[in-house]
Amino acid sequence: MTNDAQSGAQSKRPGEDSRGAAHEARQRWANEVIQALAERRLSINAAAREIGISPGRLQAWLHQDVEPSPRVMRDLARVIGRSHTHLLSLLEWLPPEMSDAPMRLEATEKLNEAIGEARRWLRGATRAVGIRGGTMVAGALLENSRDWGATVRNSMRGQKYPTRYAVRVGAHPVDAVSGIRGLPDDPRVTADDRHRIELAIFDTMLRTSAHWLEPGPATGAHWARRPDLVMSVPSLCASRPRGLRPNLLVPPSIVVVGIPHAGSQEVGALLADLLDWAYQDVKALAAEQFELGPDTSTEVVERAEVAAARRLMEDPLGIARQTVWSYLDPKPILQTFRQLGPELPLVVLLRAPDSLIEHVTAEFAERGDPDVDLVEAAQNLVRRTVETNRAPNSYLIVDVPDLPLGSGKPDETDLIFDAYVELAFRAAEWLHIHHGGPALAQSDGILGRLWRSVNT
């Protein structure tokens, strides 16, 4: 070989080495993506639809050594459940100073997964020994302050379908006159006492979504020493992690949407219990994540809800996996629902009748809520979005009946809850017929028990 030929061959090696390294990087990346698709039982066609690209394009990236587009890498990572930076590092697209970022992020994700798994087992253990949110609130109050005692009562809902709905925790001062019953003459005493209690158990109130009730016959006036210091702690609609035996057949994320009083929380919680999935209400999730106190402004609460809803909407195979979640405030719905993916989450829309829309609008107007004109608009946006962009079996629209709201009758809340249960029956039947959900006749949990109580 001549010197010229040798020098020519040597001059080609750097380019060839670079092309070879790029080829190996693409192979590593393709193998990782193919493995992730297999783990999630996703076809190339389904993944491409979720990402928003053609199946042929994704096929070429994975099998024809075609360099993928950086623009879709974030969406691809979301769909296959891998870290965005991890995919970039496999392609050797990260600068050297960020070479250890994927490892740090992966460690964080693994830690979060471990925490989530621990919460699942903790929930199973606490349910077995009877530790509930109300017990946690009362226990925290007694543990953190010597000044207060607590009385705990179950709160039931439903006439046809009786169900334990919440726990009432009544606080009272422990002092020389603690036996005195009734409301204080000065409302400032109520405000001061509530503030002292919140300081003692703020974290527990956030975790359990506990909130104060106004004094009245239905909120502890007949049993609480201080009817102005009664909290309601959700039981049925409490946030919870997925259970130990979650349903694996139903597509792994469901959102239940409806305006206030349409029953989105109750229906969502009942479906989650039916599937042994996690349940999250966007408002409660936002309050816990951003540590929002009772006096937080509506604007701040809504911004936090928007952030929480976007995370759940954008990651149905990640943080929203095997989760039923709900939201009902009009502005967060309007600001986030257009980001709904083409297949997930499944959508259950509780479509309110005119009577309910008028009732909610009047409530908003009475308290001066600036979102008064958004109530009907939010419902219409959800309906148009799913009817225009979704396959028929990926959403369900259920018509809410006229509810006896504002009737003032003693059985008002029970009759309304019964209506919510029947809405949940219809959603459960849809999941069973179209998505492999459990049949109510054989299912465990609250919804199956309620169905069998009137059908056997």
Legacy VTK file of the C-alpha trace (Angstrom):
# vtk DataFile Version 3.0
C-alpha trace
ASCII
DATASET POLYDATA
POINTS 456 float
0.000 0.000 0.000
1.360 3.441 -0.906
1.804 6.199 1.634
-1.072 8.133 0.014
-3.400 5.122 0.359
-2.379 4.599 3.977
-2.950 8.242 4.861
-6.355 8.120 3.116
-7.428 5.080 5.104
-6.277 6.705 8.337
-8.163 9.895 7.533
-11.413 7.913 7.168
-11.174 6.183 10.534
-12.401 9.065 12.742
-15.558 9.456 10.642
-16.106 5.719 10.511
-15.610 5.481 14.267
-18.124 8.289 14.782
-20.677 6.620 12.533
-20.102 3.301 14.267
-20.576 4.859 17.704
-23.788 6.567 16.554
-25.052 3.257 15.156
-24.341 1.486 18.459
-26.085 4.283 20.385
-29.178 3.993 18.190
-29.176 0.224 18.700
-29.011 0.626 22.488
-31.813 3.160 22.330
-33.968 0.965 20.062
-33.469 -2.083 22.296
-34.510 -0.056 25.338
-37.645 1.263 23.625
-38.621 -2.196 22.341
-38.184 -3.654 25.828
-40.289 -0.866 27.358
-43.045 -1.435 24.795
-43.053 -5.141 25.639
-43.231 -4.423 29.383
-46.271 -2.196 28.858
-47.828 -4.503 26.265
-47.937 -1.644 23.778
-47.765 -2.177 20.043
-45.775 0.181 17.843
-49.053 1.430 16.368
-50.560 2.182 19.795
-47.399 3.895 21.029
-47.172 6.000 17.878
-50.775 7.159 18.305
-50.085 8.168 21.904
-46.985 10.109 20.825
-48.730 11.726 17.858
-46.548 10.367 15.024
-47.092 7.827 12.259
-46.448 4.146 13.091
-44.140 3.894 10.065
-41.923 6.609 11.461
-41.509 4.859 14.806
-40.988 1.545 12.998
-38.130 3.069 10.987
-36.448 4.423 14.098
-36.569 1.054 15.830
-35.713 -1.321 12.988
-34.049 0.560 10.120
-31.234 2.436 11.894
-32.882 5.805 11.193
-31.973 8.554 13.644
-35.018 9.488 15.770
-36.304 13.033 16.149
-35.302 14.895 19.323
-38.643 16.727 19.272
-40.702 13.656 20.154
-38.303 12.158 22.686
-40.121 13.634 25.697
-43.501 12.268 24.554
-41.943 8.892 23.763
-40.439 8.741 27.251
-43.843 9.509 28.770
-45.606 6.798 26.765
-43.095 4.012 27.419
-42.459 4.929 31.050
-38.780 5.783 30.758
-36.905 8.912 31.792
-36.489 11.532 29.087
-32.841 12.066 29.995
-32.248 8.314 30.044
-33.307 8.049 26.395
-31.127 11.028 25.499
-28.154 9.459 27.263
-28.593 6.190 25.336
-28.346 8.185 22.103
-25.295 10.024 23.529
-27.038 13.363 23.052
-26.248 14.665 26.538
-23.222 16.910 27.209
-20.458 15.314 29.325
-21.301 17.365 32.426
-24.776 15.753 32.477
-23.590 12.193 32.030
-24.646 11.147 35.541
-28.041 12.900 35.438
-29.957 9.812 34.218
-28.530 7.751 37.056
-29.602 10.340 39.638
-33.069 10.632 38.114
-33.475 6.874 37.923
-32.505 6.587 41.585
-35.125 9.217 42.442
-37.776 7.374 40.433
-36.903 4.073 42.115
-37.149 5.753 45.514
-40.571 7.161 44.636
-41.692 3.717 43.461
-40.487 2.196 46.728
-42.341 4.841 48.739
-45.496 4.172 46.723
-45.158 0.435 47.295
-44.656 1.002 51.026
-47.812 3.126 51.091
-49.772 0.307 49.446
-48.705 -2.176 52.103
-49.206 0.374 54.876
-52.742 0.994 53.653
-53.424 -2.736 53.684
-52.072 -3.032 57.219
-53.920 0.009 58.557
-57.196 -1.182 57.048
-56.700 -4.537 58.740
-56.295 -2.968 62.191
-58.947 -0.300 61.675
-56.747 2.799 61.455
-58.550 5.367 59.307
-58.228 9.050 58.515
-60.526 10.107 61.352
-58.526 8.063 63.828
-55.334 9.669 62.517
-56.723 13.186 63.039
-57.964 12.448 66.548
-54.713 10.686 67.435
-52.590 13.554 66.129
-54.628 16.063 68.139
-54.201 14.085 71.356
-50.522 13.423 70.625
-49.518 16.974 69.740
-51.445 18.959 72.329
-52.515 18.496 75.931
-55.160 21.182 75.544
-57.669 19.219 73.486
-59.852 16.159 73.698
-61.598 14.491 70.772
-64.802 12.606 70.028
-64.997 10.436 66.892
-68.186 9.425 65.073
-68.916 7.662 61.781
-70.971 9.565 59.212
-73.172 7.481 56.904
-74.704 8.368 53.541
-77.394 6.649 51.520
-80.937 5.483 52.158
-81.137 2.709 49.573
-77.353 2.179 49.563
-76.095 2.972 53.101
-72.332 3.476 53.126
-69.808 4.821 55.608
-68.968 8.128 53.979
-66.794 10.110 56.399
-65.632 10.354 59.985
-66.547 13.310 62.173
-63.966 14.426 64.717
-65.224 16.817 67.385
-62.576 18.703 69.359
-63.139 20.267 72.774
-60.838 22.008 75.246
-59.596 20.045 78.226
-59.673 22.414 81.193
-61.646 23.178 84.306
-64.758 24.043 82.311
-64.398 21.414 79.588
-67.736 19.924 80.528
-69.523 23.036 79.267
-71.361 22.344 76.029
-72.527 24.583 73.217
-71.333 27.358 70.950
-69.242 30.242 72.296
-70.935 33.642 72.303
-68.050 35.301 70.483
-67.291 33.942 66.954
-63.687 35.050 67.424
-63.306 32.270 69.988
-64.210 29.737 67.295
-61.686 31.233 64.864
-58.928 31.286 67.491
-59.584 27.717 68.624
-59.648 26.404 65.057
-56.356 28.157 64.368
-54.738 26.568 67.436
-55.923 23.126 66.357
-54.667 23.661 62.796
-51.229 24.600 64.115
-51.106 21.362 66.099
-52.197 18.968 63.324
-51.754 20.845 60.026
-49.805 18.040 58.291
-52.346 15.405 59.307
-55.242 17.571 58.125
-53.533 17.913 54.736
-52.875 14.185 54.372
-56.437 13.249 55.306
-58.245 16.193 53.590
-59.929 17.057 56.895
-62.029 20.231 56.850
-64.176 22.183 59.282
-67.959 21.890 59.282
-70.335 24.694 60.110
-72.470 23.964 63.202
-75.835 22.386 62.461
-78.132 19.451 63.226
-76.369 17.240 60.678
-72.831 18.119 61.730
-72.612 17.158 65.373
-74.854 19.591 67.242
-76.459 16.723 69.177
-73.240 14.988 70.260
-70.278 17.371 70.056
-69.327 19.385 73.131
-68.246 22.184 70.807
-70.343 21.963 67.600
-68.191 24.723 66.089
-65.076 22.504 66.327
-66.216 19.493 64.297
-64.119 18.301 61.361
-65.171 15.972 58.576
-62.505 13.516 57.454
-63.289 11.752 54.146
-63.532 7.990 54.273
-65.092 6.867 50.997
-63.584 9.742 48.983
-60.214 9.793 50.744
-57.094 9.708 48.584
-55.428 6.320 48.661
-52.715 4.315 46.865
-53.580 1.329 44.733
-54.277 -1.884 46.597
-52.413 -5.161 46.786
-54.457 -6.866 44.038
-55.186 -4.174 41.441
-57.196 -5.029 38.332
-54.767 -5.496 35.427
-57.279 -5.792 32.569
-58.858 -2.336 32.518
-56.759 0.311 30.685
-54.605 1.739 33.435
-55.965 5.261 34.009
-59.482 6.696 34.420
-60.635 10.272 35.012
-64.142 11.074 36.261
-65.249 14.621 35.438
-68.327 16.568 36.454
-69.318 19.980 37.745
-69.770 20.428 41.529
-72.520 18.202 43.013
-72.523 15.913 39.956
-70.819 13.159 41.981
-67.376 12.926 40.381
-65.626 12.258 43.703
-68.090 9.610 44.846
-68.205 7.828 41.484
-64.416 7.991 41.139
-63.833 6.622 44.633
-66.333 3.779 44.138
-64.728 2.769 40.825
-61.258 2.861 42.394
-62.461 0.621 45.216
-64.028 -1.752 42.676
-60.734 -2.066 40.755
-58.481 -1.913 43.861
-56.763 1.058 42.242
-55.475 4.319 43.643
-57.882 7.230 43.963
-56.991 10.917 43.805
-59.172 13.999 43.743
-57.327 16.853 42.082
-58.206 19.433 44.735
-57.085 17.186 47.609
-53.932 16.184 45.723
-53.055 19.824 45.037
-53.646 20.790 48.673
-51.299 18.059 49.898
-48.599 18.597 47.268
-48.478 22.380 47.674
-49.385 22.488 51.408
-52.420 24.713 50.893
-54.069 25.794 54.120
-57.779 26.552 54.641
-57.217 30.279 54.064
-55.412 29.900 50.727
-56.899 32.132 48.033
-59.083 30.599 45.331
-56.646 31.744 42.645
-53.718 29.915 44.254
-55.814 26.778 44.808
-56.890 26.749 41.149
-53.303 27.156 39.915
-52.254 24.236 42.106
-55.156 22.146 40.769
-54.122 22.922 37.191
-50.561 21.762 37.908
-51.771 18.555 39.582
-54.283 17.775 36.814
-51.684 18.307 34.083
-49.312 15.827 35.689
-52.039 13.188 35.885
-53.308 13.932 32.369
-49.871 13.851 30.749
-48.612 10.678 32.438
-51.406 8.068 32.413
-48.875 5.223 32.315
-46.665 6.701 35.034
-47.935 8.611 38.057
-51.572 8.044 37.013
-51.117 4.318 36.364
-53.861 2.165 37.916
-55.447 5.334 39.242
-58.962 6.740 39.131
-58.887 10.495 39.580
-61.547 13.158 39.605
-61.943 16.871 39.330
-64.881 19.231 39.403
-63.763 22.887 39.526
-64.595 24.620 36.207
-61.437 26.669 35.686
-58.932 23.787 36.120
-61.081 21.667 33.791
-61.090 24.391 31.129
-57.334 24.929 31.418
-56.281 21.279 31.254
-58.816 19.050 29.518
-57.709 19.943 25.993
-54.441 18.122 26.811
-56.329 14.823 26.976
-54.425 12.046 25.187
-55.933 10.102 22.279
-56.469 6.867 24.262
-55.697 7.388 27.953
-57.011 8.132 30.451
-60.443 6.650 29.942
-63.034 9.368 30.583
-66.295 9.207 32.520
-68.258 12.454 32.113
-71.132 12.987 34.529
-73.317 15.289 32.442
-75.358 17.575 34.674
-78.973 18.477 33.885
-80.055 22.100 33.538
-81.424 22.089 37.086
-78.015 21.192 38.533
-76.183 23.723 36.354
-78.581 26.432 37.560
-78.113 25.369 41.201
-74.305 25.426 40.989
-74.314 28.735 39.107
-76.525 30.259 41.814
-74.144 28.949 44.509
-71.159 30.507 42.752
-72.983 33.824 42.311
-74.067 33.914 45.960
-70.503 33.622 47.215
-69.127 35.972 44.558
-67.097 33.297 42.796
-65.527 34.735 39.616
-65.958 31.371 37.848
-69.752 31.662 37.858
-69.910 31.827 34.048
-67.600 28.834 33.553
-69.754 26.051 34.994
-71.638 25.076 31.848
-68.637 25.916 29.641
-66.483 23.356 31.483
-69.020 20.585 30.954
-69.429 21.464 27.267
-65.656 21.486 26.723
-65.290 17.967 28.130
-68.167 16.660 26.014
-66.871 18.249 22.792
-63.317 17.061 23.423
-64.210 13.396 23.878
-66.839 13.309 21.125
-64.455 14.918 18.630
-61.112 13.327 19.497
-61.857 9.973 21.083
-62.885 6.480 19.983
-66.388 5.666 21.293
-65.239 3.015 23.774
-62.633 5.302 25.380
-65.220 7.514 27.091
-68.620 7.278 28.734
-71.141 10.097 29.127
-73.618 9.428 31.936
-76.584 11.744 32.456
-77.000 12.841 36.077
-80.670 12.838 37.139
-82.373 15.844 38.715
-81.123 15.892 42.305
-83.082 17.154 45.342
-80.459 19.813 46.109
-81.724 22.598 48.329
-84.897 20.742 49.295
-84.100 21.095 52.980
-85.509 17.641 53.715
-83.742 15.407 56.263
-83.063 12.725 53.652
-81.647 15.099 51.010
-77.994 14.023 51.265
-78.959 10.334 51.429
-81.072 10.513 48.269
-78.320 12.376 46.425
-75.759 9.763 47.449
-78.071 6.979 46.250
-78.134 8.696 42.840
-74.315 8.809 42.793
-74.137 5.072 43.529
-76.401 4.319 40.571
-74.178 6.464 38.337
-71.227 4.369 39.543
-73.150 1.175 38.684
-73.486 2.382 35.084
-69.798 3.257 34.856
-68.835 -0.133 36.322
-71.069 -1.928 33.809
-69.372 -0.014 30.968
-65.939 -1.038 32.250
-67.089 -4.661 32.491
-68.554 -4.809 28.971
-65.918 -2.846 27.068
-62.708 -3.031 29.110
-62.597 -6.287 31.072
-63.659 -4.817 34.399
-65.120 -7.036 37.122
-68.815 -7.945 37.099
-70.686 -6.363 39.996
-72.369 -9.669 40.822
-69.002 -11.256 41.684
-66.861 -8.267 42.653
-65.495 -7.479 46.079
-65.599 -4.047 47.590
-68.238 -1.455 48.331
-69.848 -1.178 44.906
-70.314 -4.922 44.486
-71.829 -5.192 47.968
-74.258 -2.339 47.286
-75.291 -3.811 43.918
-75.963 -7.232 45.410
-77.973 -5.702 48.267
-80.742 -4.764 45.815
-80.234 -7.334 43.043
-80.158 -10.646 44.908
LINES 1 457
456 0 1 2 3 4 5 6 7 8 9 10 11 12 13 14 15 16 17 18 19 20 21 22 23 24 25 26 27 28 29 30 31 32 33 34 35 36 37 38 39 40 41 42 43 44 45 46 47 48 49 50 51 52 53 54 55 56 57 58 59 60 61 62 63 64 65 66 67 68 69 70 71 72 73 74 75 76 77 78 79 80 81 82 83 84 85 86 87 88 89 90 91 92 93 94 95 96 97 98 99 100 101 102 103 104 105 106 107 108 109 110 111 112 113 114 115 116 117 118 119 120 121 122 123 124 125 126 127 128 129 130 131 132 133 134 135 136 137 138 139 140 141 142 143 144 145 146 147 148 149 150 151 152 153 154 155 156 157 158 159 160 161 162 163 164 165 166 167 168 169 170 171 172 173 174 175 176 177 178 179 180 181 182 183 184 185 186 187 188 189 190 191 192 193 194 195 196 197 198 199 200 201 202 203 204 205 206 207 208 209 210 211 212 213 214 215 216 217 218 219 220 221 222 223 224 225 226 227 228 229 230 231 232 233 234 235 236 237 238 239 240 241 242 243 244 245 246 247 248 249 250 251 252 253 254 255 256 257 258 259 260 261 262 263 264 265 266 267 268 269 270 271 272 273 274 275 276 277 278 279 280 281 282 283 284 285 286 287 288 289 290 291 292 293 294 295 296 297 298 299 300 301 302 303 304 305 306 307 308 309 310 311 312 313 314 315 316 317 318 319 320 321 322 323 324 325 326 327 328 329 330 331 332 333 334 335 336 337 338 339 340 341 342 343 344 345 346 347 348 349 350 351 352 353 354 355 356 357 358 359 360 361 362 363 364 365 366 367 368 369 370 371 372 373 374 375 376 377 378 379 380 381 382 383 384 385 386 387 388 389 390 391 392 393 394 395 396 397 398 399 400 401 402 403 404 405 406 407 408 409 410 411 412 413 414 415 416 417 418 419 420 421 422 423 424 425 426 427 428 429 430 431 432 433 434 435 436 437 438 439 440 441 442 443 444 445 446 447 448 449 450 451 452 453 454 455
